[in-house]
Amino acid sequence: MSIITWIVLGALAGWIASMIVGKNSEMGAFANVCIGIAGAFIGGFIFNMATGVGFTGFNVWSLVVATVGAVILLLIINAFQKTRHDKMDQPVNR
């Protein structure tokens, strides 16, 4: 696949994932592309281990795989951000 295809598929997957997770208003186009491309790797690995078929090119299946991976990545990022914010809100004992 060409770099343009990765960018387009990553943008679509990242955008769909950000809407599913509820982060669409907080993310820009560059973040959607990065999350979508990383999600393609994560989803490809997970789907390849589970079904034997991972990321296959520019098609609907690959969009689903990349979107699932991007959702998983966003949920992990949200969990870490929530933990960090919770620790920052605690008073310091002196």
N, C-alpha and C positions, 0 to 999 in steps of 0.2 A: 504494500500500500504506500502511496505517496504521502508526503508530509501534509499536503493540503487535505487529503482524505482524513488523516488523523485529526487535524484541527477541526474540520467540519463535524466529524462524528463525536469528537470530544466536546465540542460546543453544545451539540444537541443533547448528548447524554448528561453533561454537567448541568445544563439548563433544566432538563426534566427532573433530575435528581434534586436540584435545589428547590424546585416547586414541591416535590413530594415531601422533603424534609422541612419545608417552611422557611428556607433561608434565601429565597429568591430576591427579596428586597435588599439583602446584605451583600450579595455577590455581584460582581461585574462580569463582563465578557471574558476577561483574561482568567479570572478565577474559575469560571465555568469550564473553559477549555482545559485548564490544568487539572481540575477535579475529574473531568470526563476522561481525559487521557489516562490519568492514574487509575481511575475506575475501570477502564478497559483492561489494564494489566491485572488488577485485583479480581475483577469478574471473570476474566479469561482463565486465571489460575483456579478459581473456585469451581467454575463450570467444567473446566477440563478434568479436575479431580473427581467431580460428582457424576458427570455424564459422558466424559470422553470427548466432548465437543466444546471448544472454547470460542475464542475470537476468530471469525472466519473471513473477514473482509468487510466491505461496505454493503451491508444488508440489514434487514430488520432484526435478525437473530443477534448480530453483533451490537446493534443499538441496545437491545434488551440486556445483553451481557454487560456492556459498558455502563448502562444505567444502574443495574443492580450493584455493580462494583462501586459506582460513584455514591450511591445511597449508603452503602456500608461504610465507605470512607468518611462521608459527612457525619454519619452517626458516631463514628469513633472520634472525629474531631470535636463534635459537640460535647461528647462525654468528657474529654480532656479539658475543654474550655470551661465547662460547668464546674469541674473539680477545682480548677485553678481559681475561678471566681469565688467559689465557696471558701477556699482557704484565704483569699484576700479579704473577705468580709469578716473573718473572725478577729476578735480583739487580741491585741498583743498583751500577754501577761508579763509584767515587769516587777 
